[in-house]
């Protein structure tokens, strides 16, 4: 029986780690479906978040949250399908002049949030 060179074992381990990273990275860098609403014309005020929530909920669109951010509203939704449905609904619900943009934001996973929150004690 011949002995394998050490570099072959290192190569196998490196390939295994690469395969594992390929599988885990999409789980760690999940994105969240969002809509951003802002006034596109001078003099338009932002729609009330509760009004938007009620109108979308009436149409069966599941909303995670609605928060004001900067000069607009950010609506976080369950899925990209819900995001598209919400955009179509808002185009009919809101009067002309509002900009409704699709966006996705990265969402840190639970263990990433916990690691970032833990204090770092050095020395």
For each residue, the residues with C-beta under 8 A, 3 or more apart:
1:
2:
3:
4: 8 9
5: 8
6: 9 10
7: 10 11
8: 4 5 11 12
9: 4 6 12 13
10: 6 7 13 14
11: 7 8 14 15
12: 8 9 15 16
13: 9 10 16 17
14: 10 11 17 18
15: 11 12 18 19
16: 12 13 19 20
17: 13 14 20 21
18: 14 15 21 22
19: 15 16 22 23
20: 16 17 23 24
21: 17 18 24 25
22: 18 19 25
23: 19 20 26 27
24: 20 21 27 28
25: 21 22 28 29
26: 23 29 30
27: 23 24 30 109
28: 24 25 109 112
29: 25 26 106
30: 26 27 106 107 109
31: 104 105 106 107
32: 64 76 104 105 106 107
33: 76 77 78 79 80 82 83 102 104
34: 74 75 76 77 83 102 103 104 105
35: 74 75 77 83 86 87 90 100 101 102 103
36: 69 72 73 74 75 99 100 101 103
37: 46 47 52 72 73 75 90 94 98 99 100 101
38: 46 71 72 73 98 99 101
39: 44 45 46 71 72 97 98 99
40: 44 97 98 99
41: 44 97
42:
43:
44: 39 40 41 97 98
45: 39
46: 37 38 39 68 71 72 73
47: 37 51 52 73 94 98
48: 51 52
49: 52 53 66 67 68 73
50: 53 54
51: 47 48 54 55
52: 37 47 48 49 55 56 66 73 75 90 93
53: 49 50 56 57 63 66
54: 50 51 57 58
55: 51 52 58 59 89 90 93
56: 52 53 59 61 63 75 86 89 90 93
57: 53 54 60 61 63
58: 54 55
59: 55 56 85 89
60: 57
61: 56 57 77 82 85 86 89
62: 77 78 82
63: 53 56 57 66 75 76 77 78 86
64: 32 76 77 78
65: 74 75 76
66: 49 52 53 63 73 74 75 76
67: 49 73 74 76
68: 46 49 72 73 74
69: 36 72 73 74
70:
71: 38 39 46
72: 36 37 38 39 46 68 69
73: 36 37 38 46 47 49 52 66 67 68 69
74: 34 35 36 65 66 67 68 69
75: 34 35 36 37 52 56 63 65 66 86
76: 32 33 34 63 64 65 66 67
77: 33 34 35 61 62 63 64 82 83 86
78: 33 62 63 64 82
79: 33 82 83
80: 33 83 84 104
81: 84 85
82: 33 61 62 77 78 79 85 86
83: 33 34 35 77 79 80 86 87 102
84: 80 81 87 88 102
85: 59 61 81 82 88 89
86: 35 56 61 63 75 77 82 83 89 90
87: 35 83 84 90 91 100 102
88: 84 85 91 92
89: 55 56 59 61 85 86 92 93
90: 35 37 52 55 56 86 87 93 94 98 100
91: 87 88 94 100
92: 88 89
93: 52 55 56 89 90
94: 37 47 90 91 98 100
95: 98
96:
97: 39 40 41 44
98: 37 38 39 40 44 47 90 94 95
99: 36 37 38 39 40
100: 35 36 37 87 90 91 94
101: 35 36 37 38
102: 33 34 35 83 84 87
103: 34 35 36
104: 31 32 33 34 80
105: 31 32 34
106: 29 30 31 32
107: 30 31 32
108: 112 113 116
109: 27 28 30 112 113
110: 113 114
111: 114 115
112: 28 108 109 115 116
113: 108 109 110 116 117
114: 110 111 117 118
115: 111 112 118
116: 108 112 113
117: 113 114
118: 114 115
119:
120:
121:
122:
123:
